[in-house]
Amino acid sequence: MLTGVNGQVGHALQALLSKHAWYSNAVITLDRTQLDLTDADAICRVVETVKPDLIINPAAYTAVDKAETEPELAYAINATAPKILAEEAAKIGAKLIHFSTDYVYSGTKLSAYTEDDATQPLSVYGKSKLAGEDAIRAVGLPHLIFRTSWVYGAYGNNFLKTILRLASERDALRIVADQLGAPTSSHSIAQAVLEVLSQLENGQPQNEVTGVYHLVNAGQTSWHGFATAIVEEYTRIQADRNWPPLKVTPANIQAIGTHDFPTPAARPANSCLDCSKLARNFLVTLPNWRDTLVVELKNLPMR
Ligand SMILES: NC(=O)c1ccc[n+]([C@@H]2O[C@H](COP(=O)([O-])OP(=O)(O)OC[C@H]3O[C@@H](n4cnc5c(N)ncnc54)[C@H](OP(=O)(O)O)[C@@H]3O)[C@@H](O)[C@H]2O)c1
């Protein structure tokens, strides 16, 4: 049972699962109209009816800044709903795959975070996501929680799309350069989850794997570095593809500080996540963020 199929990760998971003969017949996909996660009774009813072996829950309240003024809604979707999904799954012996975020950390660490590092979310969104993780852990069913970061892709609204739009409208951009992390494509996340699933299907690995895992593309950059790479790589591909040129050149993307671009929700300065636990337990490693960006750009629908 897959929730949130109109979201970035949900859509990518649905697309990949539908290509696998076994999964394509076995997956029940649900969008918000079929399962509203703010409706506790509906969650219980749907899980009782579907009786899944596995629930994958990429649905979430992801409006980071808006969450500061809508904490109840953010907690309902990001904390209460995962708790009920976990309780209902536990009743029928189902497993749960859930997604979380780099925003559970304060970002003050000077190197990449490991799953053992202390969490200290700075925002309502981060706190609500951590509450969801905690609730799942408290239920104690077999689960995997994948903390990811800076999700983008050809589908959905995201930084890649915003930069391409702004870069075609404006002569110059000002982008934050003092927040570090790993842009991660929704397709990379889905691909990694499928690899993990196929290992679990095959009875691998044999040790205890329940718990939280970092799951991001390899390498790191800043939002400014990401924006510059988007413009550079688009410009390289654009001539071959007959896409419209951008107005902005990489030289006209100005690096600014977080203090120059105040937002309602505070973001961690360091969002870098160490993925070695995923590599150790599942032998899954994700490609470098920049190589992935090129693939994602080439997959963009013709503009
Ligand atoms: N986006 C990021 O940069 C980022 C970074 C780190 C972690 N994550 C985590 O990664 C996971 C996937 O994120 P994403 O980027 O795929 O998010 P997304 O594109 O914003 O999609 C979220 C999905 O959740 C659905 N949803 C929201 N409220 C709902 C409700 N009340 N009932 C049912 N469905 C509801 C949305 O439905 P509608 O389509 O109808 O609105 C949407 O399809 C989430 O757990 C998120 O917290 C995301």
The ligand as an ORCA input file, in Angstrom:
! r2SCAN-3c Opt
* xyz 0 1
  N      10.741     17.681     -0.612
  C      11.909     17.688      0.043
  O      12.811     18.474     -0.264
  C      12.148     16.716      1.171
  C      13.355     16.813      1.887
  C      13.592     15.915      2.923
  C      12.640     14.961      3.236
  N      11.476     14.893      2.541
  C      10.498     13.878      2.922
  O      10.375     12.969      1.844
  C       9.038     12.479      1.770
  C       8.484     12.703      0.384
  O       8.504     14.103      0.106
  P       8.048     14.677     -1.307
  O       9.086     15.654     -1.738
  O       7.666     13.561     -2.215
  O       6.757     15.509     -0.865
  P       5.663     16.183     -1.799
  O       6.092     16.199     -3.209
  O       5.295     17.458     -1.118
  O       4.441     15.168     -1.677
  C       3.750     14.995     -0.501
  C       2.501     14.222     -0.815
  O       1.781     14.101      0.425
  C       0.425     14.271      0.106
  N      -0.358     14.753      1.235
  C      -0.258     15.924      1.879
  N      -1.212     16.009      2.805
  C      -1.938     14.870      2.736
  C      -3.062     14.382      3.422
  N      -3.670     15.075      4.367
  N      -3.523     13.148      3.101
  C      -2.934     12.436      2.125
  N      -1.871     12.840      1.435
  C      -1.376     14.056      1.738
  C       0.387     15.327     -0.998
  O      -0.843     15.239     -1.651
  P      -1.283     16.282     -2.779
  O      -0.485     15.899     -4.000
  O      -2.732     16.039     -2.934
  O      -0.954     17.648     -2.253
  C       1.574     14.906     -1.835
  O       1.187     13.979     -2.816
  C       8.271     13.200      2.876
  O       8.268     12.386      4.020
  C       9.095     14.430      3.161
  O       8.918     14.888      4.479
  C      11.215     15.751      1.505
*
